[in-house]
Amino acid sequence: MRDHTGAAAARLSIDPATGRVAGARQCPSPNCDERPPGMPVDLVVVHGISLPPGEFGGPWIEALFTNSLPADNHPYFAEVAGLRVSAHLLVRRDGEVVQFVPLGRRAWHAGASQWQGRPACNDYSIGIELEGTDTLPYEPIQYLRLAELLAAISVAYPGVSQQRIVGHSDVAPGRKTDPGLAFDWPGLRARLTLLRELGP
């Protein structure tokens, strides 16, 4: 498998003892806590995020998730700087993977949510943010990295099947719209099938 530069792309892997993703840059967020005792992880929620909205690059997503977003730097920042939110992982436009929360802990990403009648998705899900918007195409390298992450997650957490990979809009309909109509779900599932066929 090749990445966007044509070089061989290394598979991402998860250390089950620490919940860390090997190959991800670590940027710890304080916005997390323990999952309920005995709670299995069996859902992945895919999100889209850009800060300021529609702009890519820069330190602002990381600043939001580490409670250091300067409220006076942009009008939109004043609206969200006081939020205490996080995701487990972020996939940037260039394919860089950033980890904010160990996968075994509860990140604060889904908010008021439910899936198939089961509330509080943060309790049992992993949240993955993609740098993007609802309406602009995501980058091919982002789909590659996301598929690699999902393949590794399904090994570490066997309850996460392809049918249990959903969008934020699926668990919070009417309140959230991301990752949006621009997100290529069939393309992602095709990549996951290819990774499964290629094996370890």
C-alpha positions in Angstrom: 0.0 0.0 0.0 1.2 3.5 -0.9 0.6 6.9 0.8 0.1 10.2 -1.0 3.8 10.6 -1.7 4.1 7.1 -3.3 6.1 5.7 -0.4 5.1 2.5 1.3 2.6 3.3 4.1 3.1 1.6 7.4 0.0 0.2 9.1 -1.1 1.9 12.2 -1.3 -0.3 15.3 -2.7 0.0 18.8 -1.0 -0.8 22.1 -3.8 -2.5 24.1 -2.1 -1.8 27.4 -2.0 1.9 26.9 -4.6 2.6 24.3 -2.1 4.5 22.3 -1.9 4.4 18.5 1.6 3.7 17.3 2.5 6.3 14.7 0.2 9.0 16.0 1.5 12.2 17.4 0.5 12.5 21.0 -1.3 15.7 22.2 -3.0 14.8 25.5 -6.3 16.4 26.3 -7.6 16.9 29.8 -11.1 16.5 28.5 -11.7 12.8 29.2 -12.5 10.4 32.0 -13.0 6.8 32.7 -15.6 4.7 30.9 -18.3 3.1 33.0 -16.9 -0.1 34.6 -17.0 -3.1 32.3 -18.2 -1.0 29.4 -17.1 -2.6 26.1 -16.0 -0.4 23.2 -18.2 -1.3 20.2 -18.8 1.8 18.1 -16.7 4.4 16.2 -18.1 7.8 15.5 -16.6 9.8 12.6 -16.7 13.5 12.9 -15.6 16.5 10.7 -14.0 19.6 12.1 -12.3 22.8 10.9 -11.3 25.9 12.9 -12.2 28.5 12.0 -15.0 26.9 10.0 -13.9 26.2 6.5 -10.2 26.8 7.1 -7.6 24.1 7.4 -4.2 23.9 9.0 -3.0 25.8 12.0 -3.0 24.8 15.7 -6.7 25.6 16.4 -8.2 22.1 16.6 -5.5 21.0 19.0 -6.0 24.3 21.0 -9.7 23.6 21.3 -9.1 20.0 22.6 -6.5 21.2 25.1 -8.5 24.2 26.4 -6.1 26.7 25.0 -8.1 28.2 22.2 -7.7 32.1 22.3 -11.3 33.5 22.4 -10.2 36.8 21.0 -8.3 35.4 17.9 -11.4 34.9 15.8 -15.1 35.7 16.2 -16.1 32.0 16.1 -13.5 31.2 18.7 -15.4 33.3 21.2 -18.4 30.9 20.8 -16.5 27.7 21.4 -13.5 28.5 23.5 -15.3 27.7 26.7 -16.3 24.2 25.5 -14.7 21.2 27.1 -14.5 18.7 24.3 -12.1 16.2 22.8 -11.9 13.3 20.4 -9.7 10.2 20.6 -8.0 10.9 17.3 -7.7 13.6 14.6 -6.8 12.9 10.9 -5.5 16.1 9.4 -5.7 17.0 5.7 -2.2 15.8 5.0 -2.9 12.4 6.7 -1.1 13.2 10.0 -2.8 11.3 12.9 -3.0 13.1 16.2 -4.1 11.3 19.4 -5.7 13.3 22.3 -7.2 10.5 24.4 -6.1 6.9 25.0 -8.7 4.6 23.4 -9.6 2.9 26.6 -10.7 6.2 28.2 -13.9 8.2 27.4 -13.4 11.2 25.2 -16.0 13.9 25.1 -16.9 14.0 21.4 -20.5 12.9 20.8 -22.4 15.0 23.3 -26.1 14.1 23.6 -26.3 11.0 21.4 -27.8 7.6 21.0 -27.3 4.7 18.6 -29.9 2.0 18.0 -31.8 3.2 21.1 -28.7 3.1 23.3 -27.9 6.5 24.8 -24.6 8.2 25.8 -22.4 7.1 22.9 -19.3 8.5 24.6 -19.5 5.7 27.0 -18.9 3.0 24.4 -17.4 4.7 21.4 -14.2 5.9 19.9 -14.4 9.4 18.3 -12.3 10.2 15.2 -12.2 13.7 13.8 -11.3 14.4 10.2 -10.1 17.9 9.4 -12.8 19.0 6.9 -16.2 20.3 6.3 -19.6 18.9 5.4 -19.4 20.2 1.8 -15.8 20.0 0.7 -14.3 16.7 -0.4 -12.0 15.0 2.2 -8.5 14.1 1.0 -7.6 10.6 -0.3 -4.9 10.3 2.3 -7.4 11.0 5.0 -9.5 8.0 3.9 -6.4 5.8 3.8 -5.4 6.8 7.4 -8.9 6.5 8.6 -9.2 3.0 7.1 -5.9 2.0 8.7 -7.1 3.3 12.1 -10.4 1.5 11.8 -8.7 -1.8 10.8 -6.5 -1.5 13.9 -9.4 -0.6 16.1 -11.4 -3.6 14.9 -8.5 -5.9 16.0 -8.2 -4.2 19.4 -12.0 -4.0 19.9 -13.7 -6.8 18.0 -17.1 -5.4 18.7 -16.4 -2.7 16.2 -17.7 -4.1 12.9 -18.2 -2.1 9.6 -21.9 -1.7 10.6 -20.8 0.0 13.8 -18.8 2.8 12.1 -21.1 5.8 12.0 -21.2 9.5 11.5 -21.8 12.1 14.2 -25.0 12.9 12.3 -26.1 9.3 12.8 -25.9 9.5 16.6 -27.1 13.1 17.0 -29.6 13.5 14.1 -31.0 17.0 13.8 -28.3 18.4 16.0 -25.1 17.5 14.1 -24.5 17.1 10.3 -20.9 16.0 10.2 -19.0 14.4 8.5 -21.5 15.6 5.9 -22.6 14.8 2.4 -19.0 15.2 1.2 -17.9 12.1 3.1 -17.5 9.1 0.9 -18.9 6.2 2.9 -18.8 3.7 0.0 -15.2 4.5 -0.7 -14.2 4.1 3.0 -15.9 0.7 3.2 -14.2 -0.4 0.0 -10.8 0.5 1.6 -11.7 -1.4 4.7 -12.6 -4.5 2.6 -9.2 -4.2 0.8 -7.3 -3.9 4.0 -9.1 -7.0 5.4 -8.2 -8.9 2.2 -4.6 -7.9 2.4 -4.3 -9.2 6.0 -1.7 -8.2 8.6 
